[in-house]
Amino acid sequence: MSDPAATRTEIPLFPLGTVLFPGGPLPLRIFEARYIDLVRRCMRENTGFGVVLLTEGSEAGSGPTATSDVGTYARIVDFSGQPDGLLGIEARGERRFRILSRSRARDGLNFAEVEWLPDAVDVPVPEEFSELGPALDYVLGQVGDPYESLERHLDDAGWVAGRLAEILPLPPAHKQHCLELDDPVERLRFLRPLFEITTEPPTADDDETDEADDGGPLDPRDRE
């Protein structure tokens, strides 16, 4: 595998149904032979792999797949055997890339030539978004694993935006859009109204118990 510090390089791809951001945790359970071999190679050569969002196909199996063109390079930071006999790893997102061309090995592993995308670092959270850092700190404390071991950078706009995008219950396409934004402040601008919606306290009407026409409680299975 090529040096990830180069302008362009070839990396193995790990298509997933999730979006990884720089600095974010990625716990995985590995069971396919091609990915077990990939993990061994990454650990032996101290290299990583590219995580890209699946747009067609499935994570498991060797059938045809399609992915987004922008993804995040990940590096393995820990591994362990699972009670079910599978290999468990924890990877960490490092930097974004754009796919230039794709290829496929005989074992079904996907590769891509990529160019590295610029990531603004140490961009402070603007005053207009100052409430997001403390709010995120509280939410991460409730989430627990895999965020407990992360060093928190609550004054860094890129770090805050990445963690918000990961934990918010957003459609994958929205997360992908956020990943493709180069400016971390623009990511915060995109995410803040979504964060406010998902953390908004219930209104008085929401607290009232729904009742059926006969005056009895509404069966929860009748909810849309």
C-alpha positions as CSV (number, residue, x, y, z in Angstrom):
1,M,0.0,0.0,0.0
2,S,1.2,3.5,-0.8
3,D,2.2,6.2,1.7
4,P,-0.9,8.1,2.9
5,A,1.2,11.2,3.1
6,A,1.5,11.4,-0.7
7,T,-0.8,13.7,-2.7
8,R,-2.3,10.6,-4.4
9,T,-2.2,7.0,-3.3
10,E,-3.9,3.7,-3.6
11,I,-5.8,2.4,-0.5
12,P,-8.1,-0.5,0.2
13,L,-11.7,0.4,0.7
14,F,-14.1,-0.8,3.4
15,P,-17.7,0.1,2.2
16,L,-20.0,0.5,5.1
17,G,-23.6,1.7,5.7
18,T,-22.2,4.5,7.9
19,V,-20.2,7.7,7.5
20,L,-16.9,8.1,9.4
21,F,-15.5,11.6,10.1
22,P,-11.9,12.5,10.9
23,G,-11.2,11.9,14.6
24,G,-14.3,9.7,15.0
25,P,-14.3,6.1,16.4
26,L,-15.3,3.1,14.3
27,P,-15.9,-0.2,16.1
28,L,-16.1,-3.1,13.7
29,R,-16.6,-6.9,14.0
30,I,-14.7,-8.6,11.2
31,F,-15.8,-12.0,9.8
32,E,-15.1,-12.0,6.1
33,A,-11.8,-13.5,5.1
34,R,-10.8,-10.6,2.8
35,Y,-11.3,-8.1,5.6
36,I,-9.5,-10.3,8.2
37,D,-6.5,-10.4,5.8
38,L,-6.8,-6.6,5.4
39,V,-6.7,-6.1,9.1
40,R,-3.6,-8.2,9.4
41,R,-1.9,-6.3,6.6
42,C,-2.8,-3.0,8.1
43,M,-1.4,-4.0,11.5
44,R,1.7,-5.5,10.0
45,E,2.5,-2.5,7.8
46,N,1.0,0.2,10.1
47,T,-1.3,1.4,7.4
48,G,-5.1,2.0,7.2
49,F,-8.1,1.7,4.9
50,G,-10.7,4.0,3.4
51,V,-14.2,4.0,4.8
52,V,-16.8,4.9,2.2
53,L,-20.6,5.1,2.4
54,L,-22.5,2.3,0.6
55,T,-25.1,3.7,-1.8
56,E,-25.9,0.3,-3.4
57,G,-25.3,-3.3,-2.3
58,S,-24.5,-4.7,1.1
59,E,-21.6,-4.7,3.5
60,A,-21.2,-8.4,3.5
61,G,-20.8,-10.6,0.5
62,S,-19.0,-10.2,-2.8
63,G,-21.9,-8.8,-4.9
64,P,-21.7,-5.5,-6.8
65,T,-21.7,-2.3,-4.7
66,A,-21.6,1.4,-5.3
67,T,-20.2,4.0,-2.8
68,S,-19.9,7.7,-2.4
69,D,-16.7,9.2,-3.8
70,V,-15.6,11.0,-0.6
71,G,-14.6,9.0,2.4
72,T,-12.3,9.0,5.5
73,Y,-9.1,7.1,5.9
74,A,-9.1,5.1,9.1
75,R,-6.3,3.5,11.2
76,I,-6.7,0.6,13.6
77,V,-6.1,1.6,17.2
78,D,-7.2,-1.5,19.1
79,F,-8.4,-5.1,18.5
80,S,-9.7,-8.0,20.5
81,G,-11.3,-11.4,20.1
82,Q,-15.1,-11.4,20.6
83,P,-17.1,-14.0,22.6
84,D,-18.7,-15.2,19.3
85,G,-15.2,-15.9,17.9
86,L,-15.2,-12.9,15.6
87,L,-12.4,-10.3,15.4
88,G,-13.3,-7.0,16.9
89,I,-11.3,-3.8,16.0
90,E,-11.6,-0.2,16.8
91,A,-10.4,2.2,14.1
92,R,-10.1,6.0,14.2
93,G,-10.8,8.4,11.4
94,E,-7.9,10.4,10.2
95,R,-8.3,12.4,7.0
96,R,-10.7,12.7,4.1
97,F,-10.1,11.6,0.5
98,R,-11.8,11.6,-2.9
99,I,-11.8,8.6,-5.1
100,L,-10.2,9.0,-8.5
101,S,-10.4,5.5,-9.8
102,R,-11.4,2.0,-8.5
103,S,-10.2,-1.5,-8.9
104,R,-11.1,-4.9,-7.4
105,A,-8.7,-7.7,-6.2
106,R,-9.3,-11.4,-6.9
107,D,-10.4,-11.9,-3.3
108,G,-13.1,-9.3,-3.7
109,L,-11.3,-6.5,-1.8
110,N,-12.0,-3.1,-3.3
111,F,-9.1,-0.6,-3.9
112,A,-9.1,3.0,-5.0
113,E,-6.6,5.6,-6.1
114,V,-7.5,8.6,-4.1
115,E,-6.5,12.2,-3.6
116,W,-6.4,13.7,-0.1
117,L,-8.7,16.5,0.7
118,P,-7.7,19.5,2.8
119,D,-9.0,19.5,6.3
120,A,-8.9,22.8,8.2
121,V,-7.4,22.2,11.7
122,D,-7.6,24.1,14.9
123,V,-10.5,26.2,13.7
124,P,-12.2,27.6,16.8
125,V,-15.9,27.3,17.3
126,P,-17.4,30.7,16.5
127,E,-19.3,32.5,19.2
128,E,-22.6,32.0,17.4
129,F,-22.2,28.2,18.0
130,S,-20.7,28.4,21.5
131,E,-23.6,26.4,23.0
132,L,-22.8,23.3,20.9
133,G,-19.6,22.4,22.7
134,P,-21.1,22.0,26.2
135,A,-24.2,20.4,24.7
136,L,-22.1,17.9,22.8
137,D,-20.0,17.2,26.0
138,Y,-23.2,16.3,27.9
139,V,-24.5,14.1,25.1
140,L,-21.2,12.2,24.7
141,G,-21.3,11.5,28.4
142,Q,-24.7,9.9,28.0
143,V,-23.6,7.9,24.9
144,G,-20.6,6.2,26.6
145,D,-18.7,3.8,24.4
146,P,-17.1,4.2,21.9
147,Y,-16.7,7.9,22.9
148,E,-15.4,7.5,26.4
149,S,-11.8,7.0,25.3
150,L,-11.8,10.0,22.9
151,E,-9.9,13.1,23.9
152,R,-12.4,15.9,23.6
153,H,-11.7,19.1,21.7
154,L,-14.9,21.0,22.4
155,D,-13.4,24.3,21.1
156,D,-12.4,22.9,17.7
157,A,-15.1,23.4,15.1
158,G,-14.1,20.4,13.0
159,W,-14.1,18.0,16.0
160,V,-17.4,19.3,17.3
161,A,-19.0,19.1,13.9
162,G,-17.7,15.6,13.3
163,R,-19.0,14.2,16.6
164,L,-22.4,15.9,16.1
165,A,-22.8,14.4,12.6
166,E,-21.9,10.9,14.0
167,I,-24.3,10.9,16.9
168,L,-27.3,12.7,15.4
169,P,-30.0,10.3,13.9
170,L,-29.6,11.7,10.4
171,P,-30.1,9.9,7.1
172,P,-26.7,8.7,5.7
173,A,-27.1,11.1,2.8
174,H,-27.1,14.1,5.2
175,K,-24.1,12.8,7.0
176,Q,-22.3,12.3,3.7
177,H,-23.2,15.9,2.7
178,C,-21.7,17.1,5.9
179,L,-18.5,15.1,5.3
180,E,-18.1,16.6,1.9
181,L,-18.2,20.2,3.2
182,D,-14.6,21.5,3.4
183,D,-15.3,24.3,5.9
184,P,-16.0,23.0,9.5
185,V,-18.0,26.1,10.3
186,E,-20.3,25.3,7.4
187,R,-20.7,21.9,8.9
188,L,-21.8,23.5,12.2
189,R,-24.2,25.7,10.4
190,F,-25.7,22.7,8.6
191,L,-26.0,20.6,11.8
192,R,-27.1,23.1,14.4
193,P,-30.8,23.2,13.4
194,L,-30.9,19.4,13.2
195,F,-29.3,19.2,16.7
196,E,-31.8,21.6,18.1
197,I,-34.7,19.5,16.7
198,T,-33.4,16.2,18.1
199,T,-32.7,17.7,21.5
200,E,-35.8,19.9,21.8
201,P,-37.8,19.3,25.0
202,P,-41.4,18.1,24.6
203,T,-44.1,20.7,24.5
204,A,-47.1,20.7,26.8
205,D,-49.2,19.0,24.0
206,D,-46.5,16.3,23.7
207,D,-46.8,15.5,27.4
208,E,-50.5,14.8,27.2
209,T,-51.6,11.1,27.0
210,D,-53.2,10.2,23.7
211,E,-56.6,8.7,24.2
212,A,-58.9,6.6,22.0
213,D,-62.4,7.8,21.1
214,D,-63.8,5.7,24.0
215,G,-61.8,7.6,26.6
216,G,-59.3,4.7,27.1
217,P,-55.5,5.0,26.4
218,L,-54.4,4.6,22.8
219,D,-52.6,1.4,22.1
220,P,-48.9,2.4,21.3
221,R,-49.1,0.0,18.3
222,D,-51.7,2.3,16.7
223,R,-49.1,5.2,16.5
224,E,-47.9,6.1,13.0
